[in-house]
Amino acid sequence: MERIEALVIGAGPAGLMAAEALGAAGHSVVVADAKPSPGRKFLMAGKSGLNLTKAEPFEDFVAAYAEAGVHLRPMLEVFGPDQVRSWAEGLGQPVFTGTTGRVFPTAMKASGLLRAWLGRLAGLNGALRTRWRWTGWQGEGITFDTPEGPREVLADVTILALGGASWARLGSDGRWADVLAGAGVPLVPFQPANAGLRVDWSAPMARRFGQPVKGVALRVGDGPWHRGEFVISARGLEGGGIYALSRPLRSGATLIADLVPDWSLEKTAERLSRPQGKASLSNHLRKALRLDPVRLALLMEFARPLPTGPALAGLIKALPIRHQGPRPLDEAISTAGGVAWAGVDDGLMLRARPGTYVAGEMLDWEAPTGGYLMTGCLATGLWAGRAAAARL
């Protein structure tokens, strides 16, 4: 049976960062991944610009992780937004900060960064094995399905970085959950995070598919208002404005839209009270409230038959959007749930399996898009890698 000093299973951002930490500490590292090539979800994220992190006050950054911020804080203190920028630049990938504070590689894609990263790992005595699918443990042995058939290895330390349970075609299929549950690891059920909403549209809405919705504020139930754009799609509502509210929307709570968030209720009612003349109601709403066709379509979709007077103004300021819950788990950008924090020690080692660590989206945390996901994966990967190196 082959003996390996340090084994990392999963070649996404968390796994590669863990491997880098182990290699930098002088250890021989093998990275195993089920797919034919590494970093597939990382490369997919890079197609829209590869948002690495976000430049904002540290306390605001940690707050984006909600209650998981208590656990992640020490890791983010070691490898937070400033360190992510320096790390990318150290790989020869200059970065820039957009107007919203989001940080991107100047190249606006992931391929160059991944190539440089893999080159660094190769120089640190790291080896990559693709098409090696982890199947669990056989006693102390770690088992894989490989192109050459079943394989079993022994490792002094192992880091699991297998992702969450979304985008299975890119490698994050969540199949590891049954293996860990069988080993006595406490798990929190998976739920979609940063997911679109399912909406059963009427036929006339088809002409709006693919169109962005701008100038709208959203809230869930009685929660705070949130400004953000989203897109009407054949499947429902997609985009950052919706993703940011994924967590409260999972409970089935009502989504509320303010179609004129810069106007008060009184101003909205006053504008509606102006003479309509011979104009149709749609044209009157468009002219009086400066509603573009997309916002007007949303109003017609969810408020007909339209009331009159103050009731109409109230609906325009707080339009309930009927939906059928989030898109399926595999379509979500990320997932909540995974290995419970009670199941790992301060170094992210599994209490039920000493010498085995977990990192990245396998852990029970979630965060909105905007750089938080990538930074969380990198930070937990580095933390687990350094803890494993210390054990060695």
C-alpha atoms as one frame of an Amber mdcrd trajectory, in Angstrom:
protein
   0.000   0.000   0.000   1.340   3.437  -0.969   2.333   5.731   1.887   1.755
   9.479   1.466   2.970  12.173   3.831   0.229  14.734   3.143  -2.885  14.025
   1.066  -5.321  16.692  -0.097  -8.574  15.478  -1.641 -10.175  18.106  -3.838
  -8.386  20.502  -6.197 -10.537  23.580  -5.774  -9.443  26.819  -4.064  -9.566
  25.387  -0.514  -7.691  22.225  -1.448  -5.018  23.994  -3.469  -4.464  26.520
  -0.688  -4.129  23.697   1.850  -1.617  21.997  -0.438   0.321  25.239  -0.780
   0.512  25.600   3.008   1.769  22.034   3.409   4.285  22.398   0.614   5.560
  25.702   1.961   6.177  23.930   5.286   8.445  21.459   3.486   6.111  18.487
   3.197   5.484  16.259   0.209   1.876  16.691  -0.939  -0.398  14.671  -3.214
  -3.576  16.390  -4.429  -6.263  14.003  -5.674  -9.321  15.136  -7.619 -12.203
  13.211  -9.166 -12.321  15.344 -12.302  -9.965  15.190 -15.299  -8.536  18.629
 -14.452  -8.284  20.801 -11.319 -10.189  23.909 -10.324 -13.243  23.445 -12.520
 -15.651  25.484 -10.399 -12.886  28.046  -9.867 -12.536  28.429 -13.635 -16.295
  28.680 -14.078 -16.426  31.471 -11.490 -13.698  33.221 -13.448 -15.895  33.449
 -16.533 -17.768  36.319 -14.876 -14.642  38.047 -13.579 -13.412  35.937 -10.631
 -14.406  38.050  -7.659 -11.592  37.173  -5.230 -12.530  39.259  -2.211 -14.021
  42.577  -1.140 -12.287  45.709   0.100 -14.281  46.936   3.091 -13.821  47.358
   6.858 -12.869  44.049   8.445 -15.831  43.954  10.828 -18.227  44.430   7.917
 -16.460  41.647   6.049 -16.765  39.192   8.943 -20.410  40.138   9.480 -21.246
  38.842   5.990 -20.746  35.285   7.320 -23.467  35.749   9.970 -23.135  33.348
  12.927 -20.329  31.411  11.201 -18.218  34.557  11.486 -17.428  33.574  15.070
 -15.624  30.491  13.797 -14.138  32.073  10.690 -12.838  35.258  12.307  -9.396
  33.901  13.319  -8.919  32.431   9.858  -9.924  35.672   8.151  -7.578  37.603
  10.413  -4.745  35.487   9.023  -5.945  35.463   5.413  -8.503  38.150   4.756
  -9.041  40.639   1.916  -5.608  42.271   2.155  -3.807  38.929   2.151  -5.880
  37.652  -0.780  -4.793  40.654  -2.847  -1.135  40.142  -1.951  -1.351  36.423
  -2.676  -2.802  36.972  -6.158  -0.222  39.623  -6.952   2.503  37.285  -5.726
   1.375  34.847  -8.416   1.895  37.527 -11.044  -1.789  38.422 -11.254  -2.402
  42.141 -10.580  -5.806  43.012  -9.163  -8.107  46.004  -9.103 -10.973  47.132
  -6.891 -14.293  47.992  -8.502 -16.651  50.763  -7.469 -18.526  48.445  -5.074
 -15.330  47.277  -3.367 -15.179  43.938  -5.155 -11.647  42.845  -6.021 -10.854
  41.137  -9.343  -7.764  40.056 -11.250  -6.966  42.670 -13.862  -7.172  39.886
 -16.451 -10.806  39.314 -15.344 -10.487  35.526 -15.561  -9.191  32.607 -13.519
  -7.076  30.667 -16.001  -3.844  32.659 -15.583  -4.086  32.598 -11.811  -4.733
  28.847 -11.763  -1.775  28.140 -14.070   0.564  30.182 -11.906  -0.792  28.548
  -8.758  -0.317  25.017 -10.081   3.196  25.960 -11.149   4.000  27.124  -7.640
   2.626  23.905  -6.151   4.731  21.801  -8.502   7.788  23.700  -7.273   6.815
  22.869  -3.677   7.030  19.123  -4.260   3.312  18.789  -4.962   1.805  16.121
  -7.220  -1.637  16.192  -8.817  -3.645  13.027  -9.521  -6.805  13.486 -11.555
  -9.724  11.097 -12.022  -9.110   9.856  -8.490 -12.517   9.748  -6.808 -12.434
   9.358  -3.058 -14.711   6.541  -1.834 -13.994   6.567   1.902 -11.905   4.621
   4.382 -11.023   0.990   4.837  -9.658   0.946   8.349  -6.704   3.332   8.228
  -6.554   3.128   4.440  -8.012   5.829   2.192  -9.781   4.383  -0.834 -10.195
   5.736  -4.359 -11.679   4.738  -7.677  -9.024   5.512 -10.302  -8.544   4.887
 -14.034  -6.341   1.943 -13.031  -9.001   0.508 -10.746  -9.514   0.722  -6.953
  -6.559   2.103  -4.998  -5.853   2.352  -1.294  -3.270   4.633   0.301  -2.106
   5.573   3.777  -1.524   9.219   4.640   0.032  10.821   7.696  -2.451  13.699
   7.348  -5.416  14.171   5.042  -7.310  17.329   4.131 -10.774  16.985   2.626
 -11.764  19.912   0.401 -14.560  18.401  -1.658 -16.845  21.414  -1.922 -20.506
  21.702  -1.112 -23.412  20.150  -2.962 -23.994  22.432  -5.935 -22.767  22.285
  -9.529 -22.148  18.539  -9.407 -20.881  18.514 -12.985 -17.927  20.616 -11.829
 -17.099  18.302  -8.938 -19.095  19.536  -5.926 -21.681  16.783  -5.627 -21.915
  16.378  -1.848 -21.493  12.596  -2.077 -18.961  12.774   0.718 -21.718  13.492
   3.245 -22.773   9.845   3.527 -19.161   8.760   4.078 -18.615  11.284   6.866
 -21.962  10.537   8.476 -20.986   6.883   8.548 -17.781   7.844  10.351 -19.718
   9.672  13.067 -19.143  13.213  11.821 -22.062  15.547  12.702 -23.582  17.172
   9.631 -26.013  19.996   8.963 -28.375  19.294   6.018 -27.480  21.017   2.747
 -29.558  23.968   1.590 -29.213  26.183  -1.493 -27.424  29.497  -0.954 -26.985
  32.300  -3.474 -29.756  30.689  -5.483 -32.337  32.032  -7.878 -36.068  31.910
  -7.170 -38.571  29.741  -8.993 -41.473  31.735 -10.400 -44.358  30.384 -12.489
 -44.756  33.232 -14.951 -47.841  34.010 -16.975 -47.417  33.779 -20.753 -47.046
  37.551 -21.348 -43.899  37.652 -19.174 -41.983  35.611 -21.758 -41.120  38.809
 -23.629 -39.220  39.996 -20.535 -36.993  36.936 -20.149 -33.350  37.925 -19.986
 -34.092  41.546 -19.085 -32.501  43.138 -16.015 -34.519  44.787 -13.268 -32.878
  47.954 -11.973 -33.899  50.724  -9.611 -35.778  48.397  -7.257 -35.399  47.681
  -3.529 -36.193  44.256  -2.088 -36.918  42.856   1.325 -38.142  39.580   2.782
 -41.131  39.857   5.060 -40.536  42.703   7.492 -36.749  42.629   7.016 -34.591
  45.557   5.929 -34.697  46.897   2.400 -31.875  45.814   0.095 -30.871  47.463
  -3.184 -29.628  45.171  -5.925 -30.200  44.248  -9.536 -31.631  40.971 -10.769
 -32.786  39.375 -14.006 -36.103  37.925 -15.139 -35.478  34.469 -16.589 -37.686
  31.708 -17.904 -37.096  29.876 -14.623 -37.744  32.801 -12.282 -35.538  35.497
 -10.806 -31.731  35.392 -10.869 -28.902  37.709  -9.897 -27.153  39.376  -7.002
 -30.210  41.196  -5.672 -31.973  37.850  -5.212 -28.915  35.866  -4.095 -28.293
  38.265  -1.205 -31.684  37.293   0.215 -31.361  33.535  -0.284 -31.167  32.762
   3.391 -34.498  34.292   4.517 -36.188  33.240   1.265 -35.441  29.557   1.936
 -38.121  29.581   4.621 -40.784  30.432   2.044 -41.171  34.019   3.274 -42.684
  36.607   0.975 -40.437  38.677  -1.261 -41.436  42.348  -1.357 -40.352  44.832
  -4.042 -40.392  48.614  -3.867 -40.614  49.675  -7.507 -39.826  53.334  -6.771
 -37.501  53.200  -3.739 -36.320  56.796  -4.108 -39.854  58.145  -3.734 -41.950
  58.281  -0.583 -45.406  56.741  -0.405 -46.873  60.237  -0.379 -45.035  61.313
  -3.507 -46.014  58.090  -5.261 -49.684  58.636  -4.398 -49.513  62.279  -5.514
 -48.051  61.338  -8.879 -50.723  58.695  -9.395 -53.461  61.184  -8.609 -52.564
  63.358 -11.581 -55.145  63.359 -14.399 -54.904  60.292 -16.598 -56.716  61.820
 -19.532 -57.068  59.495 -22.474 -53.906  57.568 -21.665 -54.184  53.888 -20.889
 -53.477  52.862 -17.325 -50.129  51.381 -18.385 -49.071  54.611 -20.062 -50.287
  56.635 -17.104 -48.200  54.517 -14.718 -45.200  54.716 -17.012 -45.337  58.487
 -17.329 -46.434  59.369 -13.810 -43.969  57.090 -12.029 -41.262  56.826 -14.698
 -41.614  53.067 -14.616 -39.652  51.265 -17.302 -41.333  48.339 -19.118 -39.727
  45.709 -16.890 -40.892  47.173 -13.585 -44.299  47.837 -15.112 -44.464  44.194
 -16.190 -43.710  43.044 -12.640 -46.498  45.236 -11.318 -48.969  43.839 -13.830
 -47.821  40.276 -13.149 -48.264  40.350  -9.392 -50.871  43.073  -8.692 -53.670
  42.628 -11.218 -56.444  43.517 -11.001 -54.886  46.825 -10.051 -56.600  48.769
  -7.294 -56.980  52.532  -7.471 -55.933  55.436  -5.311 -53.756  54.990  -2.222
 -54.000  51.184  -2.421 -52.206  51.222  -5.774 -49.482  53.477  -4.397 -49.057
  51.073  -1.491 -48.662  48.125  -3.848 -46.074  49.937  -5.940 -44.087  50.645
  -2.760 -44.508  47.094  -1.416 -45.298  44.629  -4.182 -45.528  40.980  -3.018
 -43.739  38.725  -5.510 -45.140  35.223  -5.535 -42.530  32.511  -5.849 -42.120
  28.786  -5.375 -38.925  28.865  -3.354 -35.272  28.629  -4.383 -33.938  26.854
  -7.433 -32.779  23.250  -6.844 -29.681  22.661  -4.744 -27.447  21.747  -7.674
 -28.234  25.046  -9.418 -27.221  27.208  -6.452 -23.930  29.086  -6.588 -23.091
  27.748  -3.139 -24.651  25.731  -0.341 -25.348  26.132   3.339 -24.903  23.141
   5.615 -22.156  20.540   5.706 -19.801  19.527   8.496 -21.022  21.026  11.778
 -18.535  23.216  13.627 -18.928  20.947  16.647 -17.427  18.171  14.543 -14.027
  19.877  14.106 -11.434  21.224  16.503  -9.811  24.658  16.368  -7.527  23.463
  13.562 -10.448  22.113  11.472  -9.501  18.517  12.235 -12.370  16.047  12.436
 -12.905  15.001  16.046 -14.192  11.642  14.797 -11.167  11.068  12.564  -7.883
  12.435  13.996  -5.411  13.426  11.312  -8.177  14.303   8.837  -9.109  17.958
   8.260 -11.863  19.680   6.302 -11.860  23.033   4.516 -13.883  25.197   2.186
 -17.563  24.702   1.471 -17.609  21.343   3.228 -17.951  23.300   6.462 -21.298
  24.712   7.585 -21.025  28.351   6.551 -22.523  30.522   3.881 -22.006  34.047
   2.628 -23.339  36.250  -0.155 -21.564  36.619  -3.457 -19.124  39.496  -3.644
 -15.802  37.878  -2.773 -16.818  36.348   0.539 -17.132  32.813  -0.826 -13.700
  32.753  -2.415 -11.988  34.345   0.576 -13.690  31.910   2.957 -12.482  28.931
   0.937  -8.917  30.241   0.715  -8.786  31.150   4.402 -10.088  27.794   5.650
  -7.796  25.935   3.250  -4.746  27.788   4.534  -5.820  27.262   8.157  -6.336
  23.521   7.729  -3.086  23.176   5.776  -1.065  24.901   8.458  -2.738  22.870
  11.202  -1.950  19.650   9.328   1.652  20.779   8.817   1.952  21.452  12.536
   0.691  17.937  13.271   3.314  16.514  10.957
